[in-house]
Structure formats: C-alpha cells, structure tokens
Amino acid sequence: MKEGKLRALAITSNAPSDALPGVPTIAQAGYPEFAADIWTAVLVPAGTPKDIVALLQREIARVVERPETRERMAALGYRPVGNTPDECAKHIRTEAARWAKVIHDAGIKVR
C-alpha cells in the first residue's frame, strides 16, 4: 500500500484504524452487518486459582498501559482493550456463538 501497488478498500473491524487513516470500516463501506475483529486473549487452564488469574490480569494490563507497548501495538494496527476475565469469557462465548451461526448458515462442513 505504501508503494501504491495496493489500495485498501475497507477494514473489517467496527472502529477505524489509526494504522490505516482514511480507510473506512466495512460497515462504512456499505456492509453494516459485517465485522470481523481480530482479538487476542491470554488464557489459563480451568481451575487456576483466582488470585493467580487476578495477578496475571493486573500485570498484563500494566504492560499494555506502558507508552512503548501502546505505541508498538498502534503501529501494528492493534487497539488494546484490556478487560476483566469475566468480560473476556463473555466475549469468547459471544464470538463462538456468532461464528457457529455463520458456519451453520453457510453450510460449511468439515471433512
């Protein structure tokens, strides 16, 4: 794109990207029901003690809040959110249900 060989038509997230200024979201480009954010989470085995989960969440949030971390993430097009373990679990459930419906409705089969 920087060399002018490609042109971005839209990004699939719900929010514009600082890494691609001027590129509309796919909703802004005319497909309001489509969104496919890329997200990352840190997961631990079921049954991990709550105090360990809380410590990990706190320390990861501390690192994500560092200016150098935020700058690097922004340069890569990431928008750090950071949330609680319960909010993350809810997001995973929502995404799993959403994509299961897409797979079912599209008739996608695993061979």
Secondary structure, DSSP 8 states (H G I E B T S, - for coil): -TTSS-----BSSSS--TTSTT--BTTTTT-TT------------TT--HHHHHHHHHHHHHHHTSHHHHHHHHHTT-------HHHHHHHHHHHHHHHHHHHHHHT----
